[in-house]
Amino acid sequence: MNTHFPIVEKLYAINGDCWSTPESTLNSLWSALGAGANGLALTVFLTKDKVPVCAPCESLGDFCVDDNISELTLDELQQLDAGVKFRSSQLDDQGQPTGVRGDDTPWQARAEDKPLKARKAVYFPALREVLELFGRRSEFILMFPGEDYSRSETLIDSTLALLTQFGLLNRATLCGSERELQLIRNKYSSARLLLDLRNREPNFQFAGDAGILLNVEQIDVANLHLSIGKGSSELRNLPSLYFSSATMAFAPSPDALENLRLLEGHIAGYLSRGVLPSANALRPAAQIFREEFSGSTLNTRYWSAGYSHINSETTIVIRDGLHIDIAQGSSYSGGAAILTLPLHGDFDARVQFHVANPSQATTFEMAAIGIDPGYLHLDNNDLNTRNVNLTFDVHGAPPYASSERDQNDGFRCGWNNSFNFAKFGDKHSTGSDAEWIAASSNMYNKYGRDVGDGGDKNLSGELRLLRHGDVFNTYYRDKHNAEWVCSGSMLVQSMPKDAYIRLAAKHWTKVKPAPRNAITFRNFSVFQF
């Protein structure tokens, strides 16, 4: 097996991770970083009121409405639902689209009675907002529209002014046609430039110290270095090379990887609309752990399991799957199994699920937590304050980052950047153990908006939780989507380098009686980079 992968110095997300999230939205930019992008390559345009914005293209017909950005003010643009047409796209084993797409629009906005549940529309951000959020968090390539764009000089002036204001003029790379780069160089001679030759035959008379952006399908190593080197046969004369592909939008194919391998050491960046599959192709992770939960016994070498509260409404059993069965009841009740293997650094965790009764006041998650889990205690007949533990509670024991099925509302991310509380008092109790009553505190809990179908006809699927540094991404697959859909991204700066994975479920008394449910987890796996 050939395990030598091409060295690509940087992976850049073209308008975010557009494979799993609506492109050019803030959600797609966060998702790109959580999926492993080193930088963001963003196309910029001017609105009617001359505000630079990040958007997929001038015409928005394929994304939301049949309007051009130049016809809309910033306020009008940001009233549009940029996720209304997003559908997942299935890839083959070469990383290329099969044409099969998901049968729902999971990121479409929906009005709800309660603000916390509202699926607010995602939008195309102003460049100012992007620089505020990501200016020091990511590398940037800002891509101008091209030779035919009539407002190039105004757009360039506005963009340079913003980069100057944010102190990023010497850090961002500016990409465009020869005409656009000449305009930039006339205004700022020290700009970092990238000549866009994706739709042209190579002509490097202008390039100077600019890098070169080419399509992968144009790679012909025998001719490329001669052309760029102006007659020299030595690869060391190549300028900085950046590659993208119009025909391989989401990931480089194996053949493209072979061609890139011949230019190893000369490629400064690969630009892709699909960060998740491209990262997997360029620097694949290794599966380090797998658990099917087969048989009838929990593997206590790697797992601890237990309950969050002092009642017997929840039962945990291993029965060719990890079953968390919750009876109809009158109390907050839940339980979890936690991987006791500490995952050091970045990881990719996945698990299959089946839920029997998705409804209000019952939910489940796969979460990363920063606390070594509590002791194993599967017998729920003798629960007391010493063998319940908030590490076994959905949303318990912060800090945490969670990929979850939110009641019957959909899929979402959840997180808490605080730290665990050691004691909880119960003002209604007079017993000697009152101050040790275990209870969940959610005052610092935060949640993303719901994505996709959480209804009672969508009972099986997969959850995924991906970590890159302080950014965590959540994904799901279900009956509507054969490929992963991003359900959110979180910045969890307080999570330790060593984290533990929790599989948990609960119900609570939001409705009375608290509903029954049964959640089954199977085929859990962890990959690391």
N, C-alpha and C positions, 0 to 999 in steps of 0.2 A: 504493500500500500504506500502510495506517495503521500507523505505527511508534511512535505515542504510547501509552505504557503507563501505567496508573494508578499514582499515587504512593502506595504503601503503606509507611508508615514502618517497620513491623516485621512479619516473618513468624514466627509462633509455631507450634511443633510440638505438636499435641495428642497427648500420650503418646508422643512421639518420632516418627520417620518410620515410621509403621505400614504404609505401602505396600510397603516393601522389607525390613522387619525386624519380628520379633515385637514387638508394641506394649507399652509401659510397661516394657520391659527396659532395662538399662543399655546394651545394644547399640543399641537404637533411639534412645536419647538421644544417644549419640555420633554415630550415623548422621545424626540430624537436624542437628547442628551441622556435620558434614562436608558435608551436602547444601545448606547455606546458610541454615538457620534462625537468626534473631537471638535467639530465646528459646524456652523450653520451657513449655508449658501442661499441667500435670500434675494428674490427678484423684487425690484422696487419700481413703483409707478407714482405719478402725481394725481391727486384727486382734483375735482373741479375747482376747489378752493386752494390748490397748490400745496397740499400737504403730502410729503412722501409717505407712502404706505407699503407694507409688504403684502403681496398678493400673488396668486399663481400665474395670472396673465391679465392683459388689459381687458379682454372680453370675459365676462363672468358667466356666460350661458351654460357652460358645463358644470358650474359649481352651485349657482343659486338662482340668478335672474338674468334675463337677456339685456343687460346693460354693460356699458363700458365704464371703467373706473373714472375716466376723464369726464364723464357725464354726471358723476355723483360727488357730493361733498363728503367730507370725512364722516360727519354725523349720519348722513344717509347710507353710506357704505356700511357703517358699523351697526345699522339697524337690520341688516340682512342676516339671514341664517346661513352661515358659511358651511354648516354641516348637513344641510337639508338633503343633498344628493349623495352623500358619502355612503358607499357600500363596500364590503370587504371583497378582496380579489384573491382567488385561489391560485397558488403557484404549483408548478410541477417540480419534479426532483432535480431539475436544472435551475430552479429559482426563477422561472419565467411564467408569466400569466397564462392560464389555461383558457381564459374567457369565462370561466364559471365564477359568478359573483354571489354574495350573500343575498337572501331574499327579504331583508328588512333594511331600514335606514336607521341604524342604532344611535347616530349622533344628532338626529333631527330634534329641534326644540319642541317642547310641549308645555302648554300652560297647565299649572296645577294650583290647587286652592292654597296650599301651604308653601311659603317661599323656600323653605329648606328642601322641598321636594321638586321645585320647579326645574325643568330641564331648559335652562336659559340658552338662548342661541349663542353659539361660538361665532367669533367675528375675525375679520382681517385687521390686524393692528397697525397703528401708525408706527413708522420707523422709530420715532422718539420713544414710544413705549417699549419696543424691542430693545433699544439700547439701554434703557433704564433697567430692565430685568436681566439682560444677558451680556451687557457690555463688558463686564469683567469675568463672566462665567464661561464664555465660549469664544473661540476664534470666529471671525466673520469673513465671508466673501459676499460683497454686495454686488449683485448682477443687474446691469442696466439693460433696458429693453432692446437695444439694437439700432442699426443704421436708420431704419424707417420711422423711428419714434420722433415725432415732431417737437416734443417738449424736452429734448435731451438736455439742453444747456440749463434750463430752469431747474430740472430735476437734479442735475449734477451740482449746481450751486446750492440748492437746499440740502442735499445730502452732505456735501462737504461742510456746510455750516453746522449741521447737527453733530457730525463727527468731531469737529473742532470744539464745540460746546462740551461734549462728553469726554474730551481728551483722548479720543480714539483714532485720530487721523493717521497716526503712524502705526496703528495696530491692525486696522481693517485692510483687507485686500479688495480692490475695486476692479470689477470684471466687465468688459464690454468689447465693442467693435473698435477698429483702429480709429475711427472718427471720434468715438466717445472717449477713448483713452487719450487721444491728443488734446481734447478739450480739458480733460482732467489735468494732464501734465502742464498745460499752459497756465492753469490756475494754481497748481501745487506740484512743483517739480520733484518732490521727494515721495510722492504717493507710491504705494505698493500696487502694482498693476498686473492684471491677468488678461491676456489677449484671448478672446473667445473665437476659436476657429472651428467650432463644432459643425457648422454648416458650410464650410468653405474648404477649398484646397489650401494646404499650407503655404503661407507667404510671410516670411519673417523679417522683411526689411524694416518694419516699424519697431519690432519687439524690443530691441535694446535690452534693458534689464528686466523686462516684463516676463512673467511666466506664460505658459501656453496651456490653453484648455482645449482638449481634443475629445472626440467621441471614441469609445473603445473600438467600434467597428472600423475605424480608420487606421488602426494600428497595423503597420507593415514595417517591422523593425529593420528590414534590409534597406528600405528607402527613407524611413523616418529620420534616422540619425544623420544620413547624408544630406537631407534637405535642411534640417534644423542646424546642422553643423556647417552649412554652406560649403559642401564639398569635402569636409573632413570625414574620415571613416571612424573617428574615435568618439565613443559615447560620452566621454567626459566633457564634450563641447555642448551637450544638451542643456538648454535652460530648464528651469523648474517645470515639470510636466504634471498636469492635472487631467484626469480623465473622467468622462461621464458617458452615458449611452442613451440614445433615443430609443433604441430597439430593446434594451435590457433595462427598463426603467427602475426595477425594484432590486435587482441583484445581478452581479456579473455571472455569466455562465461559466462552466468549466473550461470551455475553449477560450473565453476571454481571459480567464485566470492564467492559462498557459501563455498567452501573448504578453500579459502584464509581467509574468515571471521573467521574461527575457529582458525587461527593462528594470529589473529589480535594482534598487539603489538610486534610481533616477526619478522615481514617481513621488511627487510631493503631496499628492492628494487624489482621492477618488470621490467623486460626487454622485450621490444616488438619491432617488426619491423614496427608497425603501431601506431605512437604516437597519431594522431588525434582520431581514434576510441578507442584506449586504454584509453586516457585521458577522453573521454566521458563516458566510462564504469566505470572507477575508481572514478572519481569526476565530475559528470555531471553538466553542467551549467543549470541555470534557465532562462526561457524566461521571460524577464521583459517588453517587448514592442512589439507590432505588429501593422502594418498599411497596410490595403489592398488598400487604395486610392479609396474606393468605392464611388459611387454617383458623384456629380458634384461640391463639395465644399471642399476646403482644410481645414483640422482640424488645425486651427491657434493656438489652445492651445499647440500643439506640433511642429508645422512646420512654418517656414518662407520660402518665395520663392521670387525670383527676377532675375534680369538680370545683365550681366557683362559689357555690353557696350551700348553706346548711339546710338542704331538703333533698328528698329522694325523687324529685320529678324528672331528673335526667339519669339515664343509664348508658354507660359506655361498654360495648362488647366488641370483640374481634370475631367476625363470622364471615370469612372470605371477604373482608372489607372492614374498615373502621366505621362502626355504627354508633352514632350518637342519637339515641332515642329519647324524645322529650314528651312526657305525657301532658295532657290537658291539666292545668293546675291553677294555683292561686299565688305563685311566688315567682320572683326572678330566679331562673335556674339555667344552668349550662355546664358544659364540660369540654375538655379538649385533650388531644394527644400532642406532645411537643417533642420535636427531634432534639435529643440531648447532644448531638454532634454540633459543636460551635462552627459556624461557617465564617471563615476569616476572609474579609474582603468582598469583592463583587460575586454575585451568584445569580442563578436563574432557577427558580423552583416552580414545579408544575404538579397539579393533582387533578384527577377526575372526580366528579361528584354526581350524586343523585339526591334530589330533595323531594320528599313525599308531599309536603303541604306548604308551599310558599304562601305566606300571608303576612298581614301586619302583625308586628310584635314577635316575629321569629326570624332569625337570620343566621348566617354562617360565614366563615372567612378562612383564608390562609394568610397568616400574618408573620412578619419578622418582629421579634421582640429582643430587647437587650438584656433580659434578666435570665439567669440560669433557672430552669423550670423547677417547680415544686416536686415533692416526692410522689412516686407512683401510689395511687389509691383508687382501685376500680370498684371496690365494694361500696355501694351507695346506701347501705342500711345502717351504718354507724357514723354518719358524718357528724363532725363537731368542729369547733373553731381551729383545731390543730391540723386537720387534714383537708381543709378547703384552702384554695390558694388562687389569688387573682391572676397568676400566670395562666390559669386554665379558663379565664373569662374572655369572651369576645370583647375586644376593645379594652381589656384589662392590662395592668402592669406596663404603663408607658416607660420609655418611648416604644412606639410600635408603628409599623407600616403594613396596611392590610389590603388584600385583594378580596373583595367580598360580594356576595349576593345580598342586596339590600332588601329585606322583607320580600314583598312581591312587586317592588318598584323597578328593579333592574340591577345592573352590575355597577360597582363604583370602587373608588379608592377611599381609604380612611387612614388617618394618622394622628399621632399625638407627639409633640416635641418636648413634652414635660418629662418628669421623672416619677417613678413609683412612690406612692405614699406608704409608709410602713404601718401606720395606725389609723383606724377609723373609729370614731366614737359613736355610740347610739344613745341619744339623750333620753330615749324612752325606757332604757333598761337600767335596773338598779343592781344587777348581778356583778360579781367580781370580774367577770370576763367582758364586761360591756365595752371597754375601750379596744378590745381585740376583735370585735365583730367585723368580719370581712365585708367590704362593700366596694362597688366600682365607682370611681369618680370620673365623670366625663366632662369636667369643666374646660379642659383644654383639647377635647376631641375636635377634629375637623374632618370634613368629608367632601369628596368631589361630587359633581352632579351625576345623576343616574344615567346609564347608557344601556340601550338594548331592551330586551324583553324579559321581565321578571315574573311573568304570569304563570298560572297553574297548568298551562299546556307546554311549558318549556322547562322540563324537570331534570334534564341531564346535560352535562357538558364538562368543561375544564376551566380551572382557574390557573393563573400564572402570575408570579411576582418576580420582578427583575430588578436587581440593584446594580447601579454604577455610581460609585462614590456616595454622595448624599442624596442622589435622585433615585427614587423608586418608581417603577412603572407597574401598572396592573393591566392584565389582559384577560379575556375569556374567549372560549369557543362554545357554541351551542348548536341547536338544531337549525338555526338560520345561517350560521357562519362556519364554514369548514376551516377557515383560517382565523388567526388571532385578530381580535379587535381590541384596541387600547381602550380601557375604561377609566384611565386617569393616570396622573403623575403627581408625585409628592416630593417635597424637599424636607428631609428629616435629618437635620444636622446633628441631633443629639444621639442618633443611633451609634452604638459602639462598632468598632471594626469587626468584632465577633458577635454574631447574631444567631438566634435560634428560631426555627420555624414552627409555628403553631397551627394546628387544624382544629377549629373550634366551632361550636354552635350554641344557641341559647334561645329562650323565649323570656318575655317579661310582661308585666301587667299593664301595658298600654291599652290592651283590650281585656275584658274579663268575661269568662275565664281566659287565662293565658293559653294560647293555642297549642295543640299537639303538633309534633313534627318528627321526622326521622331523616337524618342526613347520613349518607354513606360516602366515605372517601376511599378511593382505590388508586393504584398505580401512581404513587408519589415518586418524584424524581428530582434530583438536584444536579445542576451543571455549574461548573466554575471555569473562569477564563484564565 
